Amino acid sequence: MNITDEDKQARLLGEAAMNLILKRQKVSVDSLIQELNLQATDVKDPDRELLINDTCRWLRDYKRPGASSSTRFRTSQELEQSNVSDAQLIVISSNTSKSETEF
């Protein structure tokens, strides 16, 4: 079975959300970013650190006004290969609008 970067990101977000829930803290985009930043301070694997950084970037993009709920996760490597800047969103579909960033 091939695990994609999107699968790894989903698992990472799930871990961060569960950590927040177990601490009885609010789960929001901001709290997820904070939790991921805490995890990044203890990480020893450079690939996991890159995934955490990419996931935080994706969350910040998701939080930006006008972002679609279907904004696709892109790794730093994919962004470099496609010459897409960090400031640009890659949107698969704009059928769904997001009114708030809390879960």
N, C-alpha and C positions, 0 to 999 in steps of 0.2 A: 504494500500500500504506500502510495506516495503522499507525503504530508506537505501541503503547500504553505507558503508564507501566510496566506489568509487564514488557514487552519491554525497555524501557530499563533497568529495574532488573536484569534477568537479564544483560544485556550488561555493565553496570557491575560486578556481582558476578563475572562471568567475567574481566573485566579485572583486578580486584583479585586473584582467585585465581591467574591467570597470572603476575602480578607477584610474588606470593609464591613460586610454584613456580620461577620463573626465578632468584629469590634463594635457592633451596633452603631455604625456610622452611616450617614447618608451616602447613597450611591449616586453620583452625578459625574458629569464629564470632568469637572474640576477635581473632585475627590479621586477619580480614577487616575488622572494625571499625577496627582500628588502621591498616590500609592505606588504607581509605576516608578516614579522618581526615587522613592524609598527603596524599592527593589533594585534599582539600578546601582545604588551605592554599594550593595553587597555582592553584585554579580562578578564572577570571575571568568565567565565564558564570553569572549568578544562577540560571538554570534548572537548570544542572548542579549547582550548589551545593545547591539545594533537593532535587534528586534524591538526592544523596549523603547529605544529612541525613535524608531520609525512609527511605533504605535502611538507614542505621545504626540508626534507630529500629526498623525492621522486624526487623533482626537481633537487637537487644536484646530485643524482644518474643518472637522465636522461641526465644531462649536461656532465657527464663523457664520455671521448672518448670511442667509441665502444659500447655505450649504444644503445639499439634498441628503436625505436619509440613506440614499443608495450610493454615497460617495465611496468609491472602491479603494481599498487599501493598496498602496504602492510602496514597495521597498525603496530605500535610497538608491540601490543599484538600478532598479527599473527607471527611476526618475532620471538618473544620470544617462542611461542608455537612450532614453526618449527625449532628452534635452528639455524636460519639463522642470520648471523651477518649483521650489518648495511652496511658493505662494499660490500656485495654480491647483485647482481641484480637478480631479478626473471623475467625471460623472457618467455613470452608465445610463441612468434613467432619472428624469426629473418629474416623474408621475407623482411622487410622494413628497409632500412638504413637511418640514419639521417645525413645530411651533415652540418646543422647549428642548433643552438638552439634558434634562433629568430623566432617569429611568424609573 
